[in-house]
Amino acid sequence: MLEYTLRTYQSPTRLVQRLGAIQELGSEASQLGMRRPLLVTDAGVKAAGLLEIALESLRRSDVEPVVFDKVRANPGVSLVDEGAAEYRSQGCDGLVAIGGGSSIDTAKGIGVVAAHKGSIVEYEWGHSPIESRIPPMIAVPTTAGTGSEVTLWAVITDPKRKIKFNVGGTPHIASWVAVIDPELTVKLPPPVTAGTGMDALAHAVECFTMSYHQPFTDAVALLAMEYVAKYLRVAFSQANNLEARYHMSAAAMLAGLAYGTDSAGAAHAMSQTAGGVHDAPHGALTARLLGPVMEYNHSGEPERFARMAAAFGLDVRGVSTWRAAEMAVEYVHELTRDVDIPSMQELGFGEDEIPMLADKAFADPQTIGNPRDVDAAAYRRIYKQAFDLGNKNGAR
């Protein structure tokens, strides 16, 4: 249907990608004028030896970073504010983030506070505007999932309110450069490969079906779905399969681009708010909720769900639109089982929490973009199905 609603898209991030692209990090930092960036990372990246590889590349270009390796999963307000204080006190002139979405989101948050003032909590979407671009920043993802290296968002946890909130929706928060090296993902354990890969799929699915979709985001979302459908099981089963790792890194980046300046839908409204209640891995939590959300949503956009079935590689010739839409939902349920996504119970949630979780999800701004109207009662039904899947499948 043609409409007059204004749609905009902007990506200010330069993409640098190849096997071994980490070797370009120093050159890219030097071109941005960095001499003393704050390097934001976590203990896992350091233990895997990836931090040392990055430091060698930076030092070859006479860039000497200050290492801030305190990032943990679901980064909180105090962590971001501490990083911003470190940035200022050390006289840093840029940011390098190496890690998964938590490290990249932390660096973005540090950049927002460094470019403005106060605390990151003040810049929750809908509150104080982000008026200036963050300092020069390079994002180096070591997982294939969040796509934060190219999104215009950061997700921060507020433990006081027990919620996660979004910061961004503007090109001012985007990384200046994304260095995408699939070789950095080969050491990921299977559960992380599965959770982050399913998170990329959720971005693609929700952005393809959300109310704000547009031609560019449709295109990158569909290609991301094709790559995940073809390569996630392989990457999950064969850690060193570089072809699978390459395409999963591309899928994460493409799905991240699908976000644009808009949001996702009910699955992310649920996983982000629930992630503020219990410290569960975002990818696994989103993956566990994606199938039930799709089952609820497919009646709202059956043509788009049918198109997704084709992207998943399903044979939809001679099949009705409605049946093809159902096939897409069934496929995601099957993929969720195949890559051993934990149940809601294993992720630390109890069924007695459903009313509270549903209310939090309904209050999340991403509810607005969902392709089917959803209220707190509907969220309760979706959560109930997610829990029932855990009971039905036993451990998984």
C-alpha positions as CSV (number, residue, x, y, z in Angstrom):
1,M,0.0,0.0,0.0
2,L,1.3,3.4,-0.9
3,E,1.4,6.0,1.8
4,Y,2.6,9.5,2.6
5,T,4.4,8.6,5.9
6,L,7.9,10.0,5.9
7,R,10.6,7.4,6.0
8,T,14.3,8.2,6.5
9,Y,17.5,6.2,6.6
10,Q,21.0,7.2,7.3
11,S,24.1,5.2,8.2
12,P,27.3,7.3,8.9
13,T,29.4,4.2,9.6
14,R,32.2,3.2,7.3
15,L,32.4,-0.6,6.9
16,V,35.8,-2.3,6.8
17,Q,35.4,-6.1,6.4
18,R,37.5,-9.1,5.5
19,L,39.0,-12.2,7.1
20,G,41.9,-10.7,9.1
21,A,40.4,-7.2,9.1
22,I,41.6,-6.6,12.6
23,Q,45.0,-5.8,11.0
24,E,43.4,-2.7,9.6
25,L,42.5,-1.3,13.0
26,G,45.6,0.8,13.6
27,S,45.4,2.4,10.2
28,E,41.7,3.2,10.6
29,A,42.3,4.7,14.0
30,S,45.2,6.8,12.7
31,Q,43.0,8.1,9.8
32,L,40.5,9.3,12.4
33,G,43.2,11.2,14.2
34,M,43.3,8.9,17.2
35,R,46.5,8.9,19.3
36,R,45.1,8.0,22.8
37,P,41.7,6.3,22.4
38,L,39.8,4.6,25.2
39,L,39.7,0.9,24.3
40,V,36.5,-0.6,25.7
41,T,36.4,-4.4,26.1
42,D,35.7,-7.2,28.5
43,A,37.6,-9.9,30.3
44,G,36.5,-12.6,27.9
45,V,38.0,-10.8,24.9
46,K,41.2,-10.3,26.9
47,A,41.4,-14.0,27.9
48,A,40.9,-15.1,24.3
49,G,44.0,-13.2,23.2
50,L,42.0,-10.8,20.9
51,L,42.9,-7.7,22.9
52,E,46.6,-8.3,22.4
53,I,46.0,-8.6,18.6
54,A,44.1,-5.3,18.6
55,L,46.8,-3.6,20.6
56,E,49.5,-4.8,18.3
57,S,47.6,-3.4,15.3
58,L,47.0,0.0,17.0
59,R,50.7,0.3,18.2
60,R,52.0,-0.3,14.7
61,S,50.3,3.0,13.8
62,D,51.6,4.8,16.8
63,V,48.2,4.7,18.6
64,E,48.5,3.9,22.3
65,P,45.1,3.2,23.9
66,V,44.0,3.4,27.4
67,V,42.4,0.0,28.2
68,F,39.0,-0.1,29.9
69,D,38.2,-3.8,30.3
70,K,35.5,-3.7,32.9
71,V,32.5,-4.4,30.6
72,R,30.1,-7.1,31.6
73,A,26.9,-8.4,30.1
74,N,24.0,-6.1,30.2
75,P,26.1,-3.0,31.0
76,G,24.7,-0.6,33.6
77,V,24.5,3.1,34.1
78,S,27.3,3.2,36.6
79,L,29.7,1.3,34.2
80,V,29.1,3.7,31.4
81,D,29.5,6.8,33.6
82,E,32.7,5.3,35.0
83,G,34.0,4.8,31.5
84,A,33.2,8.4,30.6
85,A,35.0,9.7,33.7
86,E,38.0,7.6,32.6
87,Y,37.8,9.0,29.1
88,R,38.0,12.5,30.4
89,S,40.7,12.0,33.1
90,Q,43.0,10.2,30.7
91,G,42.7,12.8,28.0
92,C,41.4,10.4,25.4
93,D,40.7,11.4,21.8
94,G,38.5,8.6,20.6
95,L,37.0,5.2,21.3
96,V,37.7,1.6,20.2
97,A,35.2,-1.0,21.2
98,I,36.2,-4.7,20.9
99,G,33.7,-7.3,21.9
100,G,30.0,-8.2,21.6
101,G,27.1,-5.8,21.9
102,S,27.8,-5.1,25.5
103,S,31.2,-3.6,24.8
104,I,30.1,-1.7,21.8
105,D,27.0,-0.3,23.5
106,T,29.1,0.7,26.5
107,A,31.5,2.6,24.2
108,K,28.6,4.3,22.5
109,G,27.2,5.3,25.9
110,I,30.6,6.6,27.0
111,G,30.8,8.6,23.8
112,V,27.4,10.2,24.5
113,V,28.4,11.3,28.0
114,A,31.9,12.4,26.8
115,A,30.3,14.6,24.1
116,H,27.8,16.1,26.5
117,K,27.7,15.9,30.3
118,G,25.9,14.3,33.2
119,S,25.0,10.6,33.3
120,I,23.9,8.2,30.5
121,V,20.5,7.8,32.1
122,E,19.7,11.3,31.2
123,Y,19.9,10.4,27.5
124,E,17.3,7.6,27.5
125,W,15.3,7.8,24.3
126,G,12.7,10.5,24.7
127,H,14.6,12.4,27.4
128,S,17.6,14.7,26.9
129,P,18.5,14.9,23.2
130,I,21.8,13.8,21.8
131,E,22.9,17.0,20.1
132,S,26.5,16.3,19.2
133,R,28.2,13.3,17.5
134,I,30.1,11.0,19.8
135,P,33.9,11.2,19.5
136,P,35.6,9.2,16.7
137,M,34.8,5.5,17.4
138,I,35.7,2.2,15.9
139,A,33.6,-0.9,16.7
140,V,35.2,-4.3,16.3
141,P,32.5,-7.0,16.9
142,T,33.7,-10.4,18.2
143,T,30.3,-12.0,18.1
144,A,27.8,-12.2,15.2
145,G,24.6,-11.1,16.6
146,T,23.7,-7.6,17.9
147,G,24.9,-5.7,14.9
148,S,25.6,-2.8,17.3
149,E,28.6,-1.9,15.2
150,V,26.2,-0.4,12.6
151,T,23.1,0.5,14.6
152,L,22.0,3.9,15.8
153,W,21.2,2.6,19.3
154,A,22.8,1.5,22.6
155,V,21.0,-0.6,25.2
156,I,21.8,0.2,28.8
157,T,20.6,-1.4,32.1
158,D,19.2,0.6,34.9
159,P,19.4,-1.7,38.0
160,K,17.4,0.8,40.1
161,R,14.4,0.5,37.9
162,K,15.2,-3.1,36.8
163,I,14.9,-2.2,33.2
164,K,16.9,-1.8,30.0
165,F,16.5,1.5,28.1
166,N,17.5,2.6,24.7
167,V,19.8,5.5,23.9
168,G,20.1,6.9,20.4
169,G,17.8,6.7,17.3
170,T,20.2,9.3,15.8
171,P,23.3,9.1,13.6
172,H,25.1,11.0,16.4
173,I,25.5,7.8,18.4
174,A,26.8,5.6,15.5
175,S,30.3,4.3,15.4
176,W,32.4,6.1,12.8
177,V,34.0,2.8,11.5
178,A,33.1,-0.8,11.9
179,V,35.9,-3.3,11.5
180,I,34.3,-6.7,10.8
181,D,36.6,-9.6,11.0
182,P,34.8,-13.0,11.0
183,E,38.0,-14.7,12.3
184,L,37.5,-13.1,15.6
185,T,34.3,-15.2,16.1
186,V,35.8,-18.7,15.7
187,K,36.5,-19.0,19.4
188,L,32.9,-18.4,20.4
189,P,31.4,-21.4,22.3
190,P,28.3,-23.0,20.8
191,P,25.8,-21.4,23.2
192,V,27.1,-17.9,22.4
193,T,27.1,-18.6,18.7
194,A,23.5,-19.8,18.9
195,G,22.2,-16.9,21.1
196,T,23.9,-14.2,19.1
197,G,23.0,-15.7,15.8
198,M,19.3,-15.9,16.8
199,D,19.5,-12.3,18.0
200,A,20.6,-11.3,14.4
201,L,17.6,-13.3,13.0
202,A,15.3,-11.5,15.4
203,H,16.5,-8.1,14.3
204,A,15.9,-9.1,10.7
205,V,12.5,-10.7,11.3
206,E,11.2,-7.8,13.4
207,C,12.5,-5.1,11.2
208,F,11.1,-6.7,8.1
209,T,7.6,-6.9,9.7
210,M,7.5,-3.8,11.9
211,S,5.3,-0.8,11.1
212,Y,8.4,1.3,10.0
213,H,9.8,-1.0,7.3
214,Q,11.0,0.6,4.1
215,P,12.7,-0.7,0.9
216,F,16.3,-0.5,2.1
217,T,15.7,-2.2,5.4
218,D,13.5,-4.8,3.7
219,A,16.4,-5.7,1.4
220,V,19.1,-6.1,4.1
221,A,16.7,-7.9,6.5
222,L,15.8,-10.5,3.9
223,L,19.5,-11.2,3.0
224,A,20.3,-11.5,6.7
225,M,17.5,-14.1,7.1
226,E,18.9,-16.1,4.1
227,Y,22.4,-16.1,5.7
228,V,21.2,-17.1,9.1
229,A,19.0,-19.9,7.7
230,K,21.9,-21.3,5.7
231,Y,24.8,-20.8,8.1
232,L,23.8,-20.7,11.8
233,R,23.5,-24.4,12.2
234,V,26.9,-24.9,10.6
235,A,28.6,-22.2,12.8
236,F,26.9,-23.7,15.8
237,S,28.2,-27.2,14.9
238,Q,31.6,-26.4,13.4
239,A,33.3,-23.6,15.3
240,N,36.1,-23.2,12.8
241,N,34.1,-23.2,9.7
242,L,35.2,-19.8,8.3
243,E,32.5,-19.7,5.5
244,A,29.8,-20.0,8.1
245,R,31.5,-17.5,10.4
246,Y,31.9,-15.0,7.5
247,H,28.3,-15.2,6.5
248,M,27.0,-15.0,10.1
249,S,29.1,-11.8,10.6
250,A,27.6,-10.4,7.5
251,A,24.1,-11.4,8.7
252,A,24.6,-9.6,12.0
253,M,25.8,-6.5,10.2
254,L,22.9,-6.5,7.7
255,A,20.3,-7.1,10.4
256,G,21.8,-4.2,12.3
257,L,21.4,-2.0,9.3
258,A,17.8,-3.0,9.1
259,Y,17.2,-1.2,12.4
260,G,17.6,2.2,10.7
261,T,16.5,4.9,13.1
262,D,13.5,2.9,14.1
263,S,12.9,0.0,16.5
264,A,12.0,-3.7,16.4
265,G,8.8,-5.2,17.9
266,A,7.4,-7.3,20.6
267,A,10.2,-9.8,20.9
268,H,12.7,-7.1,21.7
269,A,10.2,-5.2,23.9
270,M,10.0,-8.4,25.9
271,S,13.7,-9.4,25.9
272,Q,15.0,-6.0,26.7
273,T,12.7,-5.4,29.6
274,A,13.0,-8.9,31.0
275,G,16.8,-8.6,30.7
276,G,16.6,-5.8,33.2
277,V,14.8,-8.1,35.7
278,H,17.2,-11.0,35.5
279,D,20.8,-10.9,34.1
280,A,20.1,-13.3,31.3
281,P,22.0,-13.4,28.0
282,H,20.2,-11.1,25.6
283,G,20.6,-13.3,22.6
284,A,19.3,-16.5,24.2
285,L,16.4,-14.6,25.8
286,T,15.4,-13.0,22.5
287,A,15.7,-16.3,20.7
288,R,13.4,-18.0,23.2
289,L,10.7,-15.4,22.7
290,L,11.0,-15.0,19.0
291,G,9.0,-18.0,18.0
292,P,6.0,-17.3,20.3
293,V,6.0,-13.7,19.1
294,M,6.0,-14.7,15.5
295,E,3.2,-17.1,16.2
296,Y,1.2,-14.2,17.6
297,N,2.2,-11.7,14.8
298,H,1.9,-13.7,11.6
299,S,-1.8,-13.0,11.2
300,G,-1.0,-9.3,11.2
301,E,1.3,-9.4,8.1
302,P,0.7,-12.8,6.4
303,E,2.2,-11.7,3.1
304,R,5.5,-10.6,4.8
305,F,5.7,-13.8,6.8
306,A,5.2,-15.8,3.6
307,R,8.0,-13.9,2.0
308,M,10.2,-14.8,5.0
309,A,9.5,-18.5,4.5
310,A,11.1,-18.2,1.0
311,A,14.1,-16.4,2.6
312,F,14.4,-19.3,5.0
313,G,14.8,-21.6,1.9
314,L,11.4,-23.3,2.3
315,D,9.5,-24.5,-0.7
316,V,6.4,-22.4,-0.9
317,R,5.5,-23.2,-4.5
318,G,1.8,-23.8,-4.7
319,V,1.3,-23.0,-1.1
320,S,-1.3,-20.4,0.1
321,T,0.0,-17.2,1.6
322,W,-1.5,-18.2,5.0
323,R,0.2,-21.6,5.0
324,A,3.5,-20.1,3.9
325,A,3.3,-17.6,6.8
326,E,2.7,-20.5,9.2
327,M,5.7,-22.3,7.7
328,A,7.9,-19.4,8.6
329,V,6.8,-19.6,12.2
330,E,7.3,-23.3,12.3
331,Y,10.8,-22.9,10.9
332,V,11.9,-20.5,13.6
333,H,10.6,-22.9,16.3
334,E,12.6,-25.7,14.7
335,L,15.8,-23.6,14.4
336,T,15.4,-22.6,18.1
337,R,15.4,-26.3,19.0
338,D,18.2,-27.2,16.7
339,V,20.7,-24.7,18.3
340,D,19.7,-25.6,21.8
341,I,18.3,-22.3,23.0
342,P,17.6,-22.5,26.8
343,S,14.1,-22.4,28.1
344,M,12.7,-19.5,30.0
345,Q,13.1,-21.5,33.2
346,E,16.8,-22.2,32.5
347,L,17.3,-18.5,31.9
348,G,16.2,-17.8,35.4
349,F,12.6,-16.8,35.0
350,G,9.5,-18.2,36.8
351,E,5.9,-18.3,35.5
352,D,4.8,-16.3,38.6
353,E,6.6,-13.4,37.0
354,I,4.6,-13.3,33.8
355,P,2.2,-10.5,34.8
356,M,5.1,-8.2,35.8
357,L,7.1,-9.1,32.7
358,A,4.1,-8.5,30.5
359,D,3.5,-5.0,32.0
360,K,7.1,-4.1,31.5
361,A,7.0,-5.2,27.9
362,F,3.9,-3.3,27.2
363,A,5.5,-0.1,28.5
364,D,8.5,-0.5,26.2
365,P,8.5,1.8,23.1
366,Q,9.2,-1.1,20.8
367,T,5.7,-2.3,21.3
368,I,4.5,0.5,19.0
369,G,6.2,-1.0,16.0
370,N,4.8,-4.5,16.3
371,P,2.9,-5.7,13.2
372,R,-0.1,-6.8,15.3
373,D,-1.7,-4.8,18.1
374,V,-0.4,-6.0,21.4
375,D,-1.4,-5.1,24.9
376,A,-0.4,-6.4,28.4
377,A,-2.9,-9.3,28.1
378,A,-1.5,-10.4,24.8
379,Y,2.0,-10.2,26.3
380,R,0.9,-12.5,29.1
381,R,-0.3,-15.0,26.5
382,I,2.9,-14.9,24.6
383,Y,5.0,-15.3,27.7
384,K,2.8,-18.2,28.8
385,Q,3.6,-20.0,25.5
386,A,7.3,-19.3,25.9
387,F,7.2,-21.0,29.3
388,D,5.0,-23.8,28.0
389,L,7.6,-24.6,25.4
390,G,10.2,-25.1,28.1
391,N,7.8,-27.4,30.0
392,K,7.0,-29.3,26.8
393,N,10.5,-29.8,25.7
394,G,12.0,-30.7,29.1
395,A,15.4,-29.2,29.5
396,R,15.1,-27.4,26.2
